[in-house]
Amino acid sequence: MSAPLRLMAVHAHPDDESSKGAATMARYVREGVEVLVCTCTGGERGSVLNPKMDRPEIVANIGEVRRAEMSRAREILGVEQRFLGFVDSGLPESEEEELPEGCFAVQKLEDAAAPLVAAVREFRPHVIITYDDDGGYPHPDHIMTNKVSVEAFEAAGDPDRYPGTGDPWQPLKLYYHMGFTKERFEALHEAMNSRGLGSPYSDWIARWEDRPAKWPVTTRVPCGDYFQIRDDALLAHATQVDPEGFWFVCPRELQQEIWPTEDYHLARSLVDTELPEDDLFTGIHAEDVSPACH
């Protein structure tokens, strides 16, 4: 193709890009695809989840620390990245708890989506990846991230919508992350037990018993060769990830053998494609690819 393909990943907080789709992005970057991560919030209300980082000076400057972590992860992945400027909503302890005033999740949809529409029109992605309408898990910022991603996909190509945010650009495909599925965890669970390693996934699998899959996996991107880069990027988010914790219990080599893909649901497509896919850009041809404006 005469111009590079472009992929945009829309995430709620710093660290989400490294725990969802990181190996996919690392693969595409190294194949010449331009990749931009849009991070909706700064993660200012995130807890410190790594005991070794739970120190007063870290907690007092968590927003600044998480931005620095994002910078390191960006360099490891090789992607571009920008913050969209919203404030983390925090994770309520109950449904009755009110969200903080002015946070991302309480914004009007048009206000929350406008910076992303502007980013789409500037970067001109062919493909956007984000969360499903449950947010992947029901964090209010993840749910809002889905809403603004769908809104931007549908509005960015319309010259009558969001005036003042750049020239129209229509992305061609929208995907939801499907990395945390019962099928995947059952496969890893069985593999670990069969090798006498013990499995930490029993509780995770039990959570899906009364929650049937809402979105089928349509697309499996082979990217096992990039799991090391994924893990390195995840470890860059030191406040959020314990190197001795859950994320790293299953040996990387076993993951590469048993489940060497990252998985997605094709939620929108304006090009013809045949399911199942093994490439997010399936169906996008040379005539669909034009130079970026950024």
C-alpha positions as CSV (number, residue, x, y, z in Angstrom):
1,M,0.0,0.0,0.0
2,S,1.2,3.5,-0.8
3,A,0.4,4.8,2.7
4,P,0.6,3.0,6.0
5,L,-2.3,1.5,7.7
6,R,-3.4,3.2,10.9
7,L,-4.8,1.7,14.1
8,M,-6.3,3.6,17.1
9,A,-6.8,2.1,20.5
10,V,-9.1,3.9,22.9
11,H,-8.6,3.2,26.6
12,A,-9.9,4.5,29.9
13,H,-6.7,4.7,32.0
14,P,-3.0,4.4,31.8
15,D,-2.2,0.7,32.0
16,D,-5.3,-0.4,30.1
17,E,-3.4,-0.3,26.8
18,S,-0.8,-2.7,28.2
19,S,-3.3,-5.2,29.6
20,K,-5.7,-5.3,26.6
21,G,-4.3,-5.6,23.1
22,A,-0.7,-4.7,23.8
23,A,0.8,-7.6,21.8
24,T,-1.5,-6.8,18.9
25,M,-0.3,-3.2,18.8
26,A,3.4,-4.3,19.2
27,R,3.0,-6.7,16.3
28,Y,1.4,-4.1,14.0
29,V,3.9,-1.4,14.9
30,R,6.8,-3.6,13.9
31,E,5.0,-4.5,10.6
32,G,4.8,-0.8,9.7
33,V,1.4,0.1,11.0
34,E,1.0,3.5,12.7
35,V,-0.7,3.1,16.1
36,L,-2.1,5.7,18.4
37,V,-3.4,5.1,21.9
38,C,-5.9,7.6,23.2
39,T,-6.2,7.5,27.0
40,C,-9.4,9.1,28.2
41,T,-8.3,9.9,31.8
42,G,-5.1,10.3,33.7
43,G,-5.9,7.5,36.2
44,E,-5.8,10.1,39.1
45,R,-8.1,8.1,41.3
46,G,-6.5,4.7,40.7
47,S,-5.4,2.7,43.7
48,V,-1.8,1.6,44.1
49,L,-2.1,-2.2,43.5
50,N,1.6,-3.1,43.8
51,P,2.6,-3.3,47.5
52,K,6.1,-2.2,46.8
53,M,4.9,1.1,45.3
54,D,2.4,1.8,48.1
55,R,4.4,4.7,49.5
56,P,3.2,8.2,50.7
57,E,5.2,10.0,48.0
58,I,3.7,7.8,45.3
59,V,0.1,8.1,46.6
60,A,0.4,11.9,46.9
61,N,1.5,12.2,43.3
62,I,-0.4,9.3,41.7
63,G,-1.5,11.3,38.6
64,E,2.0,12.4,37.8
65,V,3.4,9.0,38.5
66,R,0.9,7.3,36.2
67,R,1.6,9.6,33.4
68,A,5.3,8.8,33.7
69,E,4.5,5.1,33.7
70,M,2.4,5.6,30.5
71,S,5.4,7.3,28.8
72,R,7.6,4.3,29.6
73,A,4.9,1.8,28.3
74,R,4.4,3.9,25.2
75,E,8.1,3.7,24.4
76,I,8.2,-0.1,25.0
77,L,5.2,-0.7,22.7
78,G,6.5,1.7,20.1
79,V,3.1,3.5,19.8
80,E,2.0,7.1,19.8
81,Q,-0.1,8.1,22.7
82,R,-2.2,11.1,23.9
83,F,-4.3,11.9,26.9
84,L,-7.8,13.2,26.1
85,G,-7.9,15.3,29.2
86,F,-10.6,13.9,31.4
87,V,-10.4,13.1,35.1
88,D,-10.6,9.5,36.4
89,S,-14.0,8.7,37.9
90,G,-12.7,6.1,40.4
91,L,-14.4,2.8,41.0
92,P,-17.5,3.1,43.2
93,E,-17.9,0.6,46.1
94,S,-21.6,0.3,45.4
95,E,-24.2,1.2,42.8
96,E,-25.6,3.8,45.2
97,E,-22.3,5.7,45.5
98,E,-22.3,8.9,43.5
99,L,-19.5,9.6,41.1
100,P,-17.2,12.6,41.7
101,E,-18.3,15.9,40.2
102,G,-16.7,16.6,36.8
103,C,-15.3,13.2,36.3
104,F,-15.2,11.5,32.9
105,A,-18.1,9.1,33.4
106,V,-20.6,12.0,34.2
107,Q,-19.8,14.1,31.2
108,K,-22.5,14.6,28.5
109,L,-21.7,12.2,25.6
110,E,-21.1,15.1,23.2
111,D,-18.6,16.7,25.5
112,A,-16.9,13.4,26.3
113,A,-16.6,12.4,22.7
114,A,-15.5,15.7,21.2
115,P,-11.7,15.2,21.9
116,L,-11.8,11.7,20.5
117,V,-13.6,12.8,17.4
118,A,-10.9,15.5,17.0
119,A,-8.2,12.8,17.4
120,V,-9.9,10.5,14.8
121,R,-10.1,13.3,12.3
122,E,-6.4,14.2,12.9
123,F,-4.9,10.7,13.0
124,R,-7.4,9.2,10.5
125,P,-7.4,5.6,11.7
126,H,-8.7,2.8,9.5
127,V,-9.4,0.6,12.5
128,I,-10.4,1.5,16.1
129,I,-10.3,-1.0,19.0
130,T,-12.0,-0.4,22.4
131,Y,-14.1,-2.1,25.0
132,D,-17.6,-3.6,24.7
133,D,-20.7,-1.9,26.0
134,D,-20.1,-3.5,29.5
135,G,-16.7,-1.9,29.5
136,G,-15.0,-5.2,29.6
137,Y,-15.8,-5.0,33.3
138,P,-18.3,-2.5,34.8
139,H,-15.9,0.4,35.7
140,P,-17.8,3.6,34.8
141,D,-14.8,5.0,32.8
142,H,-14.6,1.8,30.7
143,I,-18.3,2.0,30.0
144,M,-18.0,5.6,29.0
145,T,-15.0,4.8,26.9
146,N,-17.2,2.4,24.9
147,K,-19.8,5.1,24.4
148,V,-17.4,7.7,23.2
149,S,-15.6,5.2,20.9
150,V,-18.9,4.2,19.2
151,E,-19.9,7.9,19.0
152,A,-16.6,8.9,17.4
153,F,-16.7,6.0,14.9
154,E,-20.2,7.0,13.8
155,A,-19.7,10.8,13.9
156,A,-16.2,11.5,12.7
157,G,-17.0,11.0,9.1
158,D,-20.1,13.3,9.2
159,P,-19.2,16.9,8.2
160,D,-22.3,18.2,10.0
161,R,-21.3,16.8,13.4
162,Y,-18.8,18.1,15.8
163,P,-17.9,21.3,13.9
164,G,-14.5,22.8,14.7
165,T,-12.8,19.4,15.3
166,G,-11.2,18.9,11.9
167,D,-12.0,17.6,8.5
168,P,-14.3,14.5,8.4
169,W,-12.7,11.0,8.5
170,Q,-14.6,7.8,8.5
171,P,-12.9,4.8,10.2
172,L,-13.7,1.5,8.5
173,K,-13.8,-1.1,11.3
174,L,-14.5,-1.0,15.0
175,Y,-13.5,-3.8,17.3
176,Y,-14.2,-4.7,21.0
177,H,-11.5,-6.4,23.1
178,M,-12.3,-10.0,24.0
179,G,-9.2,-11.0,25.9
180,F,-10.9,-11.9,29.1
181,T,-13.1,-14.8,28.0
182,K,-14.2,-18.0,29.8
183,E,-12.8,-20.0,26.8
184,R,-9.3,-18.6,27.1
185,F,-9.1,-18.9,30.9
186,E,-10.4,-22.5,30.8
187,A,-7.7,-23.4,28.3
188,L,-5.0,-21.9,30.4
189,H,-6.5,-23.4,33.6
190,E,-6.4,-26.9,32.1
191,A,-2.9,-26.5,30.7
192,M,-1.5,-25.3,34.0
193,N,-3.2,-28.1,36.0
194,S,-2.1,-30.8,33.4
195,R,1.5,-29.7,33.9
196,G,1.3,-29.7,37.7
197,L,1.6,-26.0,38.0
198,G,-1.7,-25.3,39.7
199,S,-4.0,-22.7,38.4
200,P,-5.2,-19.4,39.8
201,Y,-8.1,-19.2,37.4
202,S,-10.9,-21.1,39.1
203,D,-12.5,-18.1,40.6
204,W,-12.3,-16.2,37.2
205,I,-14.0,-19.1,35.4
206,A,-16.7,-19.4,38.0
207,R,-17.6,-15.7,37.4
208,W,-18.7,-16.7,33.8
209,E,-21.0,-19.5,34.8
210,D,-24.1,-17.2,35.1
211,R,-22.9,-14.7,32.5
212,P,-23.1,-16.1,28.9
213,A,-20.9,-14.5,26.4
214,K,-22.5,-11.4,25.0
215,W,-20.2,-10.8,22.0
216,P,-18.7,-13.7,20.0
217,V,-15.1,-13.7,19.1
218,T,-14.8,-12.9,15.4
219,T,-11.1,-12.2,15.1
220,R,-8.0,-13.8,16.6
221,V,-4.8,-11.9,15.9
222,P,-1.6,-14.2,16.2
223,C,0.8,-12.2,18.4
224,G,2.4,-14.7,20.8
225,D,5.9,-13.6,19.6
226,Y,5.1,-10.2,21.1
227,F,4.0,-11.3,24.6
228,Q,7.4,-10.3,26.0
229,I,6.8,-6.7,24.8
230,R,3.3,-6.8,26.2
231,D,4.6,-8.0,29.6
232,D,7.4,-5.4,29.7
233,A,4.9,-2.6,28.9
234,L,2.6,-3.9,31.6
235,L,5.4,-3.9,34.1
236,A,6.1,-0.3,33.3
237,H,2.9,0.5,35.1
238,A,4.5,-0.3,38.4
239,T,1.8,1.3,40.6
240,Q,-0.8,-1.0,39.0
241,V,1.0,-4.3,38.4
242,D,2.7,-6.5,41.0
243,P,5.5,-8.4,39.2
244,E,4.7,-11.3,41.5
245,G,1.0,-11.1,41.1
246,F,-1.9,-12.5,39.1
247,W,-0.8,-11.2,35.6
248,F,2.4,-13.3,35.6
249,V,1.3,-16.6,37.2
250,C,0.9,-18.4,33.9
251,P,4.3,-18.9,32.3
252,R,4.7,-16.9,29.1
253,E,5.8,-19.9,27.1
254,L,2.7,-21.8,28.1
255,Q,0.5,-18.9,27.0
256,Q,2.3,-18.8,23.6
257,E,1.7,-22.5,23.2
258,I,-1.9,-22.6,24.4
259,W,-3.4,-19.2,23.4
260,P,-1.0,-17.3,21.1
261,T,-3.6,-14.8,20.0
262,E,-5.4,-11.7,21.2
263,D,-9.1,-11.8,20.5
264,Y,-11.7,-9.3,19.3
265,H,-15.3,-8.9,18.3
266,L,-16.0,-7.0,15.1
267,A,-18.6,-4.5,16.1
268,R,-18.8,-2.3,13.0
269,S,-17.5,-2.8,9.5
270,L,-17.9,-0.6,6.4
271,V,-15.8,-3.1,4.3
272,D,-16.6,-6.6,3.2
273,T,-14.9,-9.2,5.3
274,E,-15.2,-12.9,5.9
275,L,-15.4,-14.2,9.5
276,P,-13.5,-15.5,11.3
277,E,-10.6,-13.2,10.8
278,D,-6.9,-13.3,11.8
279,D,-6.1,-9.6,11.0
280,L,-7.8,-6.4,12.1
281,F,-7.2,-5.0,8.6
282,T,-8.9,-7.8,6.7
283,G,-11.0,-6.3,3.9
284,I,-9.2,-3.0,3.8
285,H,-7.6,-2.5,0.4
286,A,-5.1,0.0,-1.1
287,E,-7.9,2.3,-2.4
288,D,-9.1,2.6,1.3
289,V,-5.8,3.9,2.5
290,S,-4.9,7.5,2.2
291,P,-2.1,9.5,3.8
292,A,-2.6,10.8,7.3
293,C,-2.8,14.5,8.1
294,H,-1.1,14.5,11.5
